[in-house]
Every structure is written in structure tokens, then in C-alpha cells.
């Protein structure tokens, strides 16, 4: 789901997704750009697909730590 911010979230449940978005905004961040809910017990393939989906969005911030 594309939103307006620049943070990509991969989360394993709708409740956790909502709480994560709230905490990002509470900490001063913008609304997340994407939110991908993969469900509990997601397979490695499903997690990899979620990462590919989030990282294809050019508006998701890239950080070099």
C-alpha cells in the first residue's frame, strides 16, 4: 500500500502495522511510504518478496549506515 512518507515497513500483522505507523509519526517521522503485512509464520520466500516490493519504490529512503 503506497502512502506519502519515505519509510518502508514490512510487518507481520495488521495491529502491529498500525502501531508501527503510529510510533514512526510519534517519533517525528513522516507517515510510512509503504506497508507490507506478511502475516505470522511467513516463509523466507514471502519475506524476500516483501523486501523486493518495498525496495522497488524509489520514494522509500535509502540509508547507508
C-alpha positions, 0 to 999 in steps of 0.5 A: 500500500503506497502512502506519502512518507519515505519509510518502508515497513514490512510487518507481520500483522495488521495491529502491529502495522498500525502501531508501527505507523503510529510510533514512526509519526510519534517519533517525528517521522513522516507517515510510512511510504509503504506497508507490507503485512506478511502475516505470522509464520511467513516463509523466507520466500514471502519475506524476500518478496516483501523486501523486493516490493518495498525496495522497488519504490524509489520514494522509500529512503535509502540509508547507508549506515 
